Amino acid sequence: MTQAQGFATTQLHEGYTPGVPQFTVATPVYQSSAYVFSSLTEAREKFALREKGYIYSRNNNPTQAVLEQRLAALEGGVAAAAVSSGQAAVALATLALLGRGGHVVAASQLYGGTVDLFDDTLRDFGLEVTFVDQDDFDGWREAVRPNTRAFFAESVANPIAQVLDVASVAEIAHEAGVPLVIDNTVATPYLLRPREHGADIVVHSATKFIGGHGSSLGGVVVDLGTFDFAAEPERWPALFVPHRRYGEVSLWEAFGPERAFITLVKSKLVGDLGPALSPFNAFQLIQGLETLDLRVSRHVENAKTVAAFLHDHPAVGVVFHPSIPTNPWKGVARTYLPRGAPSVFAFELAPSEEDAFARAERVIDALGTIRLVANIGDARTIVAHPASMTHNHMSPEQLAAAGISQGTIRISVGLEDPADIIADLAQALALA
């Protein structure tokens, strides 16, 4: 579609035109591992990336292509790569930027799996990371090194819903000559579009709100088309140095600024490392995406109601939700989240002489409607204990920097009747 259109129209229609081959209104599942070539000449040209088309589903698939085009449009980007999980999206976007011997400056307030990736696996690859408090702008500046190739942060941090001042961090990244990568999983493009505030690349765990039903894994890397890699081409050899894989030309020359970075992600990293998204999972994620605005609106309203209840409960010490009057990121949220704050946040049990983990365990185990699940963004309300689950590999210092204690409970508020969510929390908190 070329005409201007709204968010809901884009999430329903972008990337798929009914008519081939059976005129189905819903995007088909092209459940195929490979594709027939009409001739060896056609195969040769496609393998050399001189001709567009499908080769093998590790690299691309027609169902996956619809998901990519739709999410790129919703984020205001120029191209996207759909991969097997959100973790794969973070890893591939970072690897594509860092290259050999690179360095990333990352917020301390990140999902535990991302911290593990940056602080453990990337270091095994000879890559470097410096963590900074995402609100410490001097810290971002001071962390820059000659080999820095990216800044990385979450738009809304998991689990304490710390809202990033995207524009300020983007400005510092651009002063350093590097792109800002934003994990927009928690906010979704419906609540926040990082491109509008200076970000350059977005990653998503599509497993979460995009799919919305806890049924399928998937991730997406979106190039927003805002970072000028050509300003310092020597910093990005993977994009500008001619390579035999691309017929002794550079990716930038062959694909231009709109496709070069995503082609690097798809043709090299997904192709070599293999984290492909299955066609069926792509189909499931598209089905979820078609109702994203409706679901997220309900999530937002339910979360605001639940947060207010928790804030007033005597067993709760603090609620990390931007709607709470005392929340330190309430003002930033007004700027970046005009449609409301996301439904993933944390709360701390009130101080007590009893062991904090034991109290959190008693509350969590008493829940009925609300389930203990290592996920967020599900249609159902779910909780987790970050310190012993999603962030359990982090050191005590890293947990403290992320605002997590043994008494922290993360909640992802779902689509149930809010009165039922509150009733379940009330009976469990009575045991605290």
N, C-alpha and C positions, 0 to 999 in steps of 0.2 A: 504494500500500500504506500502511496506517495503523498496523499493528502494529509493535512493535520488531523490528528485524532486523539481522543482522550485515553487515559490510563486503562480503563476497563475495556475499551475497544481494542487497544493494542494487545492486552493480555489474552484476548480471545482469538484474534485473527492474524496477528503478524506472523509471517513466515510460511503460511500454508494457504494455497489457493485450490479449492476443490476443483476437480476436473480430470486428474490423472491418477490412476487409470479408471477408477470406478465411481468418481464423483461423490466420495464420502465427505460428509460435512466435518467429521472428526478426523484429526490427523491419524493416518494409518500407522500401524507398527510394522516397519520394514524389518522383519525378523530374519535377517540374512547375514552371514559372516563375510560374504564376498559378492562380487558383481561381475557380470559377463562383459567382455570386451568384444566389440564387433570385428576387430582386427588387431594384429600385433602392433601396427603403427599407432592405433589408439591407445593400447596398453603402454607402449613406450612413452608416449607423450604425457599420459597421466602420471606414470611413475616418475617422470622427470619434472613434474609439477608445471609443465608448460601448457597443459590443457586441464580445465576444471572437470571434476567428476568424481565418482565414487570408485574406490579401489578395493578397500578392505575395511571392515567395520571397526578395526582397532583405531583407524585414523578418522573415519567419518562415516556417517550413516544418514539417510534421508530423514528419519524421525528425529535423530539428534540435531540435525541442522535446523529444524523448525524451533526446537528449544533454544538453540544458540541465537538465532536471529531474533526471537521474541524477547529474550532476556537482554540482549544488546540494545534493543529498541527501548525497553522499559528503563534501562539505566542510562540511556542517552549515549551509548557507546557506538563504536564503529564495527566491532567484530567480537566474537566470543568463542571460547572453546569449552565444550561440555566434557566432563571427565567422570571418573568412577565414584568420587566422593569429595566432600568439602576439604578433607585433609589433602587429597591429591591436588585440588585446585590451589591451595596455599603453597604446597611444595613446588609445583610446576611453575607458578608465577614467580616465585622467589628464585628458583634455580635459573630460569630464563634471564632474569635481571642480573644475578650475581656472577654468573659465568665462572671463571677460574679465579680463585683467590679473592672473591668479593666480600663485602661487609654490609650487613643490614643493621639499621637502627630501628629497634622495635619497642613498642609500648610494653611496660611491665604488666599491664592489665589485659591479659589475653587468655583465651581458652587454653586449658592445660596441654592439649595435644599439640597446639602451635608452639608453646614453650618447649615441649619435648623436641619437636622438630628443629627449632632454631638452636636450642642450647645443647643438644646432644647429637642428633643425626647430621645436621649441617656442619657441625664442628668436626665430625668424623670425615666429612668430605673436604676438609681444609678450608671451610668458609667460616666467617666470623660474625658475631652478633654482639651488640651492646643494647641492654635494656634500660629504658628511662621511664620515669613517671610521665604518663601521657599529658599531664597538665603542666609539666615543667618545661617551658619553651626554651629556656637557657640550656637545660639538659639535652634537648634535641640538638641544639646548635653545637654544644661542646662535644657531643658524641661523634660528630662527622669526622671521617678520616679520608685520606686520599683515595682509598679503595672502596669507599662507601658507594653502593649502587642502588640502594632503595631505603625508603622509610616504610614501616608497616605498623598499622594499628587497626583496631576494630571501631566502627562508628559508634556502636553501643557495646560496652565491654561485657563479656560473659565471665562471671555471673552477677556483678554488682551494678549493672546498668549505668556505668560511668559514661557520660556522653562526651564524645571527643569534639574539641573545637577544630573541626576539619580544616577550615580556612587558614587558621594560624599555623597549624602543622604543615599544611601544603605550602605555605609561603616559605617556611624554613627549608623544606625539602627542595624547593625550586632554587632557593639561594645557593644550596649545595650542589645544584645541577643534577638532582636525582628525582625519580618519580615517587609519588606517595601511593602506596597500595593500601586499600581499605577493605577489610572484611566486613561486608554489609549484611551478614547473615541475620543478625538479630533485628535490625531495623527494617530490612527489605526495601526495595526501591519505591514501595508505596508510601512509606513513612519518611524516607530520606534518600535523596539522590546525590551521592558524593561528588559527582561531576560538577554540580552546580556550586560547589564550594571549593573547587580547585584540585580535587583528587584526580589521579591519572589512570589507575587500574583498580578494578573491583573484583573481589572473589566472593563466592557464596558457597556455603554448604546447602545445596538445593534439597538435601534430605529434610531440612527443617521447614520453614514456613512456605517455601515455594512448592514442595510436595504437599506438606500440610497434614498428612495422615499416617506418618510413621511407617510407611510401607516400602519405600525405595530409597536406596542411597544414590547420591549424585552430587556433583560439584560443577561450578562454572567459573571461568576466568573471563572477564570482560575488559577489553582495551577501550578506554574512553576516548582515545584519540586526541588527548590534550597535551601529552608530553612530547617535546621536540627532541627526539633522539638524534636527529641530524645536526643539532647545534654542536655536539661534541662526539662525532662518530667514532673516534678512537676509544671511547669508553665502552662502546657496545660492539665489539668485534663479531659477535654472533649474528648481528644484523647487517654489518657493513663490509665485512671481509668476504670476498668471493670464496665459494666453497664448492668442491666437486659434487656434493649432494644436490646442488641446485644448478648444475651445468656450468660451473666455474663463474657464476655471477653471485652477487650478494642478495640476501633476502629483500633488502630495501630496494634494490634495483628491480628485482623480479616482481615484487608484490606491492611496493609503494608503502607510504606511511599508514594506510588504513588496514593493511593485511599482514605486514611484515612480522610484527610481534606475535600475533596469534598463530601465524604459520610456523614460527619458531616453536611455540608451545605444542602445536598439533603435530607437525611433520617430524620434528626431532624428538622432543621429550615424551609426548604420548606414544609416538611411534617406537622409540627405543626402550622406554621404561614400561609401557603397556597398560597404564591405568585407564582402560577404555570404559565408556559408559555403555551399558547394554541397551539395545533398542527398546526393550520392554520397559526398562526403568526410565528411559527418556520419555516414553509415552505416558507413564504414570506421573512423571513430574509435570508434563504439559497439562494433564488433567487437573492437577492441583493448581497450577499457575492460572488457569482460567477463572478461578474464584478468589485469587489472592486478595484483592481489595476488600471484598465482602468479608472474608475470614479475618483479615488483619484488623478491620474496623471493629469486629466483635471481640477479638482478642484484646484490643486496646481498652475498650469500655469495661470488659470484665476485669482486666488487670487493675484498672483505676479503682474499681469497687473493692476488690480484694486487698489492694494495698492500703486503702483507707481503713478497712477492718483491722488489718494487722497492725497498723500504726496506733490504733486505739486499744489494742489488746494488752493487758498488763503483763503477760508472759513474754512479750516481744520487746526487745531493747531498741532495735533500729530497723527501719525498712528502707532498703536501697531502691527506691522508685522515684523518678523525677517529679511525680505529681505530689509528693509529700512536701509540705511547706518548708521543712527544715533541710531538704535535700540540697547538697552543695552544687549539684549540676542542674538545678531547676531552671536557672536563667539560661544556661547553654541549651537546654532542652527546648525552651521557648523559641530560640533562634532556629534550631535545626530540626525540630520535630513538631511543626505546627499542627499536624494531624493527630498528635498524641504520642505518648511514650510507649515503647514496646512492652510485651507481656512477659518477658523474661527478666527476672530480677531476683534479688536475694533478701533475706531478712535474718537478723541475729536474735537469738533468744536473750531475754533479759539476764543481766549478771546474776550469778548464784554461786554459792560455795560448792555446789555439786559439780562434778566433771562435766564440761561442756559437751563432749562427745556423747556421753551417756544420756544427757537430756535430749540432745538432738535425735539420737537413736530412738528414744522412747516416743517422741512426737512422730517421727517418720513412720515407725512400725505401727502406730495406732491409726494411721490414715486408711480410709476405705475406698471412697470414690476416687481419691487422688492416689496415683500409683507411683512407686519408686522405679524410675526408668532413666537410663543414661541417654537422654535425648532432650531436645527442646523443639518448640514450634509445632508440636503435635496438636491435633484437634482436641485431644484429651488433656486435662490438667495433670501435670507430672512434677515430681520433685526429685532432687538429688542432693547428696552431701558432697560438695566439691572437694573438701580436704581429703576425703577417703575414696573418692570416685574419680571424677573427671580431671581433677588437678592433683591427684595423689602422688605424682612423681616429682612435684615441685618441692624445693627446699623450704624450710621454715621462713627464710628470708624472702623467698619468691612469693610464698603464700601471703606474707604480711604486705608485700608491695602490691599484690593484687587485691588486697582488702578482704582476704579470706581467713577465717579462723575455724576452730573445731565446732563452734556454735553456729556457723553459717549454713543456712538451708536455701538452696536455689529452688525457685518455683517457676514453672512455665505454665501460665494460666491459659486454659483451653476455652472451649466453646460451650461448655455446659451452662445450665442456669446458674448465675452467680450465687444465688441463695444456697444452692447445694454445695458449691465449692466452699463457701464460708461456713456452712454447718459442719462440714467434715474437718476443716481447720479448727473450728471452735472446740469440737470434742477431743481432738488430738492435743491441742494446746492446753487443755484443762489438766493434762497429765504432766505438764512441764513445771 
